[in-house]
Amino acid sequence: MSGNPPGTLAAAWLIARKDLAIEFRSRTAFLSALVFAVLALCIFYFAWDESIIAPADRAPGVLWVVVAFSGLLGLQRSFSIEEHDRGIDALLVAPTSRESIYLGKAIGNFVFLCAVQAVTLPALVLFYNLSVGEPLLGVAAIMVLATIGIVAVGTLFSAMAVNTRMAELLLPMVSLPFFVPVLLNAAQATTRILGGRPAAEAWPWLRIIIAFDIVFVVACTMAFPYTLEE
Amino acid sequence: MLSTSGSLVVEASGLCRTFGRRRAVDGVDLSLVAGESLALFGPNGAGKTTLLKLIAGLLAPTSGTVCVMGRALRSESSSRASIGLISHQSMLYRALTSLENVEFAARLYGLESPRAAAMTALDRMRVADRARTPVRALSRGLQQRVAIARSIVHQPALLLLDEPYTGLDAAGAAALTDMLRDVRRAHATLVLVTHNVDEGLAVASRAAIMLDGRFARQDDCAALDASAYRAAYRSMIVGETPPPEWTMPVSA
């Protein structure tokens, strides 16, 4: 029964759909990330004196700390579901390129992180009394751009860490230094957007995030096949 | 995806694989033509699974080459469509149902009717009645049947099986043996790793014993006395002196 194996992007989409179906069934990583995000927002809210720093001034920093750490929970799970019964071997013997496995995992992680952020952002608005409207759309756009970079790097390191004995510890240790450029620039851009400044003021920070996204999506896609070597 | 009868399906030359200082596979030469089936016996740690992974392209050889249907699997992803692998692990996703697991594989291989192909494969392994059961709810034996269905859904020209009878009950083992006979009739090539001489000889046209990463001997199954082979193999792997006729050179 000869078939016509799907191309790189079609295979990537199949893998992403499979990962999302698994997460939808179990919801373990999603619920953990969600609980973490809401709890962290709550703790940060009560940790500061409102009369010294206004909640709206704290919001950008809090948002990106929460995004980074809740995202790690999803990234951690990305390759651990392949390791359990060596599902990764079935992917490796299938007529799909290594790059499509990486892209599929990255797409799955991107959707996962966006889903978590879709709950985190309204929670942030609620806790920190932010105005709903145009600035929030701007923040959502920044979140999408930053998530691409976080996912690009995190997916690669998740594949590298999964075969180690300290995967849970190693992933944050190696990923977070790479997340820093994205997080700093995203926080700066968010501060300007939430502060009601013109969008043009946020553009220099967004340019850096876009450059990071392009460089790391390409570099990590090329590097990924080497992480699969035993 | 079946090859023409008589054409070379597997060709390995001087195949070596080391892990640290240990040579798991040490200079193996192997040629298998379409329709041929090789039963690979040997004690634990002899290098059987490593050899299978090298043929499947899951491991890169330290030295030597391996081609399947004239192509290097590791560099050409499309050529991997010709192989099916049954491993020690089920390679299934526990949260998905049996049907979803097999259908996912069918889609990766680009089959025209993935759901129908998946159902056919499950039916062949007599596990179609569990198609909508999540894999985590299946017993070890039923999971193994689904794993086998996943690996044969695209009707590979080369089927690599690592201890496929593990965990199967009598019905599962019979379904597997029937499937392997069908596969042979369709001129597919088999490499079957097993510790059970009877299971191996039941489906193989050639038998080989691996010791310390090398073929200690290879035989044509048609010329073998199964009971003598079983007894001699047992004495060989428990470290007893093999019978005099077993010291003859390895046949080509």
Interface residues (C-beta under 8 A of the other chain):
Chain A: M1 S2 G3 N4 P5 P6 A11 L14 K18 A21 I22 R25 S26 I81 H84 D85 R86 G87 D89 A90 L91 L92 V93 A94 P95 T96 S97 R98 E229 E230
Chain B: M1 A56 G57 L58 L59 A60 S77 S78 S79 R80 A81 I83 G84 L85 S87 Q89 S90 M91 L92 Y93 R94 A95 L96 E100 F104 A105 A106 R107 L108 Y109 G110 L111 E112 A117 P134 R150 H154 Q155
